[in-house]
């Protein structure tokens, strides 16, 4: 697996993954009917922020991450990131590789910490992954997310010093 900067020509491969994950309504605080143009503006970030893709040896996009500062001004030393993995490639280490890459990027870019603002508590695979990479749940917004199966569930705020 290779992780590289996303290019405009990667969007046709990224969009179906993002669309499927957002439409399921289980992990992202985005409208379930997100359209491709808004999705592109949200996902493909301009420098100094960054979007990457994880690709296999054939160039197939397995997943993607976008990374950016979490806040502006005097809080701009805290990074954030979002991740998607193609469901057919889940459990193959793509999320972990992207997570490690993003942590290294943030550290190298001079950020002092990373914060994930909205990790759905029922997304136990993501919570376990982020914990294994050194993140802690520092708070939970009770009933902050309306899950299509579980109803109202909490949104974790997860943090890691760099």
N, C-alpha and C positions, 0 to 999 in steps of 0.2 A: 504494500500500500504506500502511496505517495501522497503527501499533503502539500498543496501548492496554492498560490493565489488564484482566486476565481477570476474568470474572464467573462466578458459579455456572452461569448459563445457557449458558456456552461449553463446559462440560464434555462434553456430548454430541458436540460437534465435535472437541474435543481428544482424548478417549479413543480413538477409532478410530486416530488417528495414533500415539499413544503405544503402544497395543496392538500395532499392526503392526510398529513399529520394535523394541519389546522382544521380541516373539515371534520375530522374525528372528534374534535372538541374536548380532548382529554388532557392536553398538556400546555397549550399556548393560550395566552390572553389576547388573542386576535379574533376578529370576526370569522365565524365558521365559513362564511361565503366570500372570503377574501378573494379579490380578483388579481389577475396576473400582474397588472401594472402597479398596483399598490404593493403587492408582494415583492416585486422587483425593487421598488424604492425602499422598502423596509429591509430587505435582505442584502442587496448588493451595495455595500458601503463604500464611500469615497475616502481616500487618505485624509487624515492620518489614521482613520479607522480602517478596518480590513475585513475581507471575507475570503475564506479559503474553502477548498474542496478536497475531500479524500477520494482518490481514484485508485482503481486496481491496475494491474499491468496492461489491461486492454484500454484503459482510459475511461472506464465506466465510473460515473460518479456514485460513490457509496454513501456519502454524507457531506455535510457542510457545516461550517461555523462562521459566525460573524462576531467580531470583537470590537469593542469601542469603550470610550470612557463612560462611566456610569452617570456622572454628574459633571457640571461645568464649574468654572470659577474655583473657589478655594476647596472644592471637593473633587477636582478633576484628576486627582492622583489615585482614584479608585476605578478600576476597569470592570467591565461586564462582558458577557458573551451569551450567545444563543447557539443552539445546536440542533441539527436534524440528521437522522440516519435513515436511509431507505429501509422500510420495514423488512424487506427480504434479506437485509444484511445485518439485522439486529443480532446481538449476541456474538458478533465476530470480532470485537475489539475496535470497531470504528469509532464509537463514542469515546472510549478511553484514549485512543490515539489523538483524536481531536482535542479532548480535554487537556492532555499533557502538552500538546502543541500550543494551545491558547495560554496556558499558565506560563510557558516559556516565553511566548510573545510578550505577554503583559510585563513579566519581570524584565525582559530585555528592553522594553519601551519605557522603563522607569516607573511603572506603577508600583504603589506600595501595598495594594490589596486588590482582591477581586470580590465582587458582590453579585450574586444572582438575586434579582428582585422578586421573582415569582416562580418558584418551583412547586408544582402542584403536589401536595402531600401523598396523593394516591399514585403518583408516578414513582413507585418504589425503586425501580431499576435506576432511574436518574439520581434519586436521593442517595442510594447506596454507592453509585459511582462517584458522585461528588464527595461524599464522606471519605471514600477510599483515596481520593486525591487531596485530602486535607481540608475540605470545607466543613464548616459547622453550621447547624441551624441556629441562627441567633434570634429568631423570632418567627412567629406564625400568625398570619392574619386569619382569624377564625372565619370560616364560611366565606372566604374571599374569592372562591372559584366555584362556578356552577358546572359540575361534572355531569355529562349526559347519562351516566349510569348510577353514580354514587350520590347525586344531589350536591348540596353545598358542602364543600370540603375546604380545608385550609390551604393557604399559600405560604410556603416557607421562604424566608429570606436567608440565604446561605452566604457565608463569608469565609475568606481565607487570606491570611497575611502572605505577602510575597517576600 
